[in-house]
Amino acid sequence: MGDLAGDIKLLTDVKAKMSELLELQKTCDSEWGGEDGVYRFYHHSFKVYLLQGLTNKIVTLLRSFCPEGKPLNIMFEDIITAGTGHKWDHSHNLAWVAHTRPIVDAYLHAKWVLDTMIKYGQELGEAPSLLPTGWAVVLYLYNMR
């Protein structure tokens, strides 16, 4: 069972930072944002590594919602760790998917959470007692479930 006070605070904080969330979403949704990064994965371009910058921006914003400096969900953190902090090397081309798919996975997970926080921050008037699945995942991200 969750902590209703924590749920209310998180939703209130999401609503308060909605313009920042939307601005980052707009950057990610632009042609030269996440769209280009995912394209670069399939195109076998080293520019897929640039996707890590967007992932880091999203995760930094997500961490700003952590209650009392607590960490994000460990499974999410593992995905982010596996998909960030990489520098391209020519040898990566020999095992392209092994080197670059974690970068895309981390971005897509972070972007999904960003989109879901925006969705429920806009749709929910108050913290619900019966949780929509997407909002429940956001609560898991903050170890609130």
SERO-4910 file (N, C-alpha, C, O; in steps of 0.05 Angstrom, whole numbers):
BEGIN
 pado doro    nc1    nc2    nc3   cac1   cac2   cac3    cc1    cc2    cc3    oc1    oc2    oc3
  Met    A     17    -24      0      0      0      0     18     25      0     39     25     12
  Gly    A      8     45    -13     24     69    -16     18     89      6      1     86     23
  Asp    A     34    110      5     31    132     24     16    155     10     27    168     -8
  Leu    A     -9    160     18    -25    179      4    -13    207      5    -14    222    -15
  Ala    A      0    215     27     13    241     29     35    243      9     39    264     -4
  Gly    A     51    222      6     72    221    -14     62    223    -42     73    237    -59
  Asp    A     40    208    -47     27    209    -74     18    237    -80     21    247   -103
  Ile    A      5    250    -61     -5    277    -65     18    297    -71     17    313    -89
  Lys    A     40    294    -55     63    312    -59     75    308    -87     81    327   -101
  Leu    A     78    283    -95     90    277   -122     72    290   -143     82    303   -161
  Leu    A     46    285   -142     28    296   -163     29    327   -162     30    339   -183
  Thr    A     30    339   -139     32    368   -136     58    378   -148     58    398   -162
  Asp    A     80    364   -143    106    372   -154    106    369   -184    117    386   -198
  Val    A     94    348   -195     93    344   -224     77    367   -236     86    378   -256
  Lys    A     55    374   -225     39    396   -235     55    423   -234     53    439   -252
  Ala    A     70    427   -213     85    451   -209    108    453   -230    115    476   -238
  Lys    A    119    431   -239    141    431   -258    131    424   -286    147    416   -303
  Met    A    105    426   -291     94    417   -317    107    432   -340    113    419   -361
  Ser    A    112    457   -338    124    472   -361    152    461   -367    160    459   -390
  Glu    A    167    454   -347    194    443   -351    192    415   -363    208    408   -381
  Leu    A    173    399   -354    169    372   -365    161    374   -394    172    360   -411
  Leu    A    143    393   -401    133    396   -428    156    406   -447    157    398   -470
  Glu    A    172    424   -437    194    434   -453    214    412   -460    224    410   -482
  Leu    A    220    395   -440    238    372   -446    225    352   -464    238    341   -482
  Gln    A    199    348   -461    185    330   -479    186    340   -508    190    325   -527
  Lys    A    183    366   -511    184    379   -537    211    374   -550    213    368   -574
  Thr    A    232    377   -534    259    372   -545    262    343   -553    273    338   -575
  Cys    A    253    325   -537    255    296   -543    239    289   -568    248    272   -584
  Asp    A    216    302   -571    198    295   -593    206    309   -619    195    303   -640
  Ser    A    225    327   -618    233    341   -643    248    322   -661    259    301   -653
  Glu    A    248    328   -686    262    311   -706    291    307   -699    302    285   -703
  Trp    A    304    327   -688    332    324   -681    337    316   -653    360    316   -643
  Gly    A    316    308   -639    318    297   -612    319    267   -612    336    255   -626
  Gly    A    300    255   -598    299    226   -596    294    212   -622    304    190   -627
  Glu    A    279    225   -639    273    213   -666    299    208   -681    303    186   -692
  Asp    A    316    228   -682    341    225   -696    359    204   -682    373    189   -696
  Gly    A    359    204   -656    376    186   -641    369    157   -647    386    140   -651
  Val    A    343    151   -647    334    123   -653    340    116   -682    349     94   -688
  Tyr    A    336    136   -700    344    131   -728    373    124   -730    380    105   -745
  Arg    A    390    137   -715    419    133   -716    426    104   -707    446     93   -717
  Phe    A    410     93   -690    415     65   -682    411     47   -706    429     30   -712
  Tyr    A    389     50   -720    384     33   -743    402     39   -767    408     22   -784
  His    A    412     64   -768    429     73   -790    458     66   -784    476     70   -801
  His    A    464     54   -761    491     47   -753    509     72   -752    532     71   -762
  Ser    A    499     94   -742    514    118   -740    523    123   -711    507    119   -692
  Phe    A    548    131   -707    558    137   -681    542    159   -667    544    162   -643
  Lys    A    526    174   -682    510    195   -670    488    184   -651    476    200   -637
  Val    A    483    158   -651    465    146   -632    475    152   -604    459    153   -585
  Tyr    A    501    155   -601    513    160   -574    504    187   -563    504    191   -539
  Leu    A    495    205   -580    485    231   -572    459    228   -556    451    246   -540
  Leu    A    445    206   -560    420    201   -546    424    201   -515    406    206   -500
  Gln    A    449    194   -507    455    194   -478    451    221   -465    443    223   -442
  Gly    A    456    242   -480    452    269   -469    423    274   -463    417    285   -441
  Leu    A    405    266   -481    376    270   -475    368    252   -452    352    261   -434
  Thr    A    378    228   -451    371    210   -429    379    222   -403    364    222   -383
  Asn    A    403    233   -402    413    245   -377    397    269   -369    392    273   -345
  Lys    A    388    285   -388    370    308   -382    344    299   -370    334    310   -350
  Ile    A    332    278   -382    307    267   -371    311    257   -343    296    264   -325
  Val    A    332    241   -339    336    229   -313    343    250   -292    334    247   -269
  Thr    A    357    271   -299    362    292   -280    336    305   -271    333    310   -247
  Leu    A    318    310   -290    292    321   -283    276    301   -266    263    309   -246
  Leu    A    276    276   -273    262    256   -258    272    254   -229    257    252   -210
  Arg    A    298    256   -226    310    255   -199    302    279   -182    302    277   -158
  Ser    A    296    301   -195    288    325   -180    262    321   -165    255    337   -147
  Phe    A    247    300   -171    222    294   -158    225    274   -135    206    268   -120
  Cys    A    250    263   -132    254    242   -111    248    254    -84    258    275    -76
  Pro    A    232    240    -68    226    249    -41    251    247    -24    264    226    -22
  Glu    A    258    269    -11    280    269      8    305    257     -2    320    244     13
  Gly    A    311    262    -28    336    252    -39    339    222    -42    361    212    -47
  Lys    A    317    208    -40    318    179    -43    324    172    -72    318    188    -90
  Pro    A    336    149    -77    342    141   -105    317    132   -120    296    126   -109
  Leu    A    321    132   -146    300    121   -163    300     91   -161    318     79   -150
  Asn    A    279     79   -172    277     49   -172    302     37   -183    313     45   -204
  Ile    A    312     16   -170    337      4   -177    337     -9   -205    357     -8   -219
  Met    A    314    -20   -213    313    -31   -240    316     -9   -261    330    -13   -281
  Phe    A    302     14   -257    305     36   -275    334     46   -275    345     51   -296
  Glu    A    346     49   -251    373     58   -249    392     40   -264    411     49   -277
  Asp    A    388     14   -262    405     -6   -277    403     -2   -307    423     -3   -321
  Ile    A    379      3   -317    375      8   -345    389     34   -354    403     34   -375
  Ile    A    387     55   -337    400     80   -344    431     77   -343    445     87   -360
  Thr    A    441     64   -323    469     59   -320    480     44   -344    501     50   -355
  Ala    A    466     23   -353    474      7   -375    474     23   -401    489     16   -420
  Gly    A    458     44   -403    454     58   -428    466     86   -428    460    102   -447
  Thr    A    482     93   -409    495    120   -409    524    117   -401    533     97   -391
  Gly    A    539    138   -407    567    139   -400    585    125   -420    608    118   -414
  His    A    575    121   -445    590    107   -465    602    126   -485    590    146   -493
  Lys    A    626    120   -494    639    135   -515    642    116   -539    649     93   -536
  Trp    A    637    127   -562    639    111   -586    668    104   -592    687    120   -588
  Asp    A    672     80   -601    698     70   -610    693     55   -636    673     41   -638
  His    A    711     57   -655    707     44   -681    702     14   -678    687      3   -694
  Ser    A    714      2   -657    710    -27   -653    681    -34   -646    672    -57   -649
  His    A    665    -14   -637    637    -19   -630    621    -27   -655    600    -40   -652
  Asn    A    630    -19   -678    615    -26   -702    614    -56   -707    596    -66   -720
  Leu    A    633    -71   -695    633   -100   -699    612   -114   -682    604   -137   -688
  Ala    A    603   -101   -661    581   -112   -644    562    -89   -638    556    -82   -615
  Trp    A    552    -78   -660    536    -53   -659    513    -55   -639    510    -38   -621
  Val    A    496    -75   -641    472    -77   -624    480    -80   -595    468    -68   -577
  Ala    A    500    -96   -589    509   -100   -561    518    -74   -549    514    -69   -525
  His    A    530    -57   -564    541    -31   -554    520     -9   -553    520      8   -536
  Thr    A    501     -9   -572    483     14   -575    455      9   -566    441     28   -559
  Arg    A    445    -15   -566    418    -20   -557    413    -11   -528    392      0   -522
  Pro    A    432    -15   -510    428     -4   -483    424     26   -482    409     36   -465
  Ile    A    436     40   -501    433     69   -502    404     76   -510    391     93   -498
  Val    A    394     62   -530    367     66   -539    347     57   -518    327     71   -512
  Asp    A    352     34   -505    334     25   -484    332     45   -462    310     51   -452
  Ala    A    354     56   -453    354     75   -431    338    100   -439    322    110   -423
  Tyr    A    343    110   -463    328    133   -472    298    127   -473    282    143   -462
  Leu    A    290    105   -484    262     99   -487    248     95   -460    225    103   -456
  His    A    262     83   -441    250     80   -414    247    108   -401    225    114   -391
  Ala    A    268    124   -402    266    151   -390    245    167   -404    229    181   -390
  Lys    A    244    166   -430    224    182   -445    195    172   -439    177    189   -437
  Trp    A    192    146   -436    165    136   -429    156    147   -402    133    155   -399
  Val    A    174    147   -382    167    158   -356    160    187   -358    141    196   -346
  Leu    A    176    202   -373    171    231   -377    143    235   -388    128    251   -378
  Asp    A    137    220   -410    110    223   -423     88    215   -403     67    228   -403
  Thr    A     92    194   -388     72    185   -369     67    205   -347     44    209   -338
  Met    A     89    216   -336     86    237   -316     70    260   -326     53    271   -312
  Ile    A     75    268   -351     61    291   -363     32    283   -366     14    299   -359
  Lys    A     27    260   -377     -1    251   -381    -17    252   -356    -39    264   -355
  Tyr    A     -7    239   -335    -23    238   -310    -22    264   -294    -40    270   -279
  Gly    A      0    279   -297      0    306   -285    -21    324   -296    -31    342   -282
  Gln    A    -28    320   -321    -49    336   -334    -76    324   -329    -96    340   -326
  Glu    A    -79    298   -328   -105    285   -326   -116    283   -298   -140    286   -293
  Leu    A    -98    278   -279   -107    274   -251   -111    300   -237    -94    317   -236
  Gly    A   -135    303   -225   -141    326   -209   -130    323   -180   -124    343   -167
  Glu    A   -129    298   -172   -119    292   -145   -106    264   -146   -111    249   -165
  Ala    A    -91    257   -125    -79    231   -124   -101    210   -122   -117    211   -103
  Pro    A   -103    191   -140   -125    172   -140   -120    149   -120    -98    141   -114
  Ser    A   -142    139   -110   -140    115    -93   -139     90   -110   -126     70   -103
  Leu    A   -153     90   -133   -151     68   -152   -132     78   -174   -139     96   -190
  Leu    A   -109     66   -175    -88     77   -192    -90     68   -221    -93     44   -227
  Pro    A    -88     87   -240    -84     80   -268    -56     66   -270    -38     74   -255
  Thr    A    -53     47   -287    -29     31   -289     -4     49   -293     16     45   -280
  Gly    A     -7     68   -311     16     85   -317     25    101   -293     49    104   -288
  Trp    A      6    112   -278     13    127   -254     26    109   -233     43    117   -218
  Ala    A     16     84   -232     28     65   -213     57     60   -220     74     57   -202
  Val    A     64     59   -246     92     55   -254    109     79   -244    131     76   -235
  Val    A     98    104   -247    112    127   -238    117    125   -208    138    132   -198
  Leu    A     97    116   -193    101    113   -164    122     92   -158    138     95   -139
  Tyr    A    123     71   -174    145     51   -170    172     63   -176    192     57   -163
  Leu    A    173     81   -195    199     94   -202    210    108   -177    234    108   -172
  Tyr    A    192    120   -161    200    134   -137    198    116   -112    198    126    -89
  Asn    A    197     90   -116    196     70    -94    173     76    -75    176     73    -51
  Met    A    151     85    -86    127     91    -70    106     69    -71     84     72    -61
  Arg    A    113     47    -84     96     24    -85    113     -1    -81    103    -23    -81
***
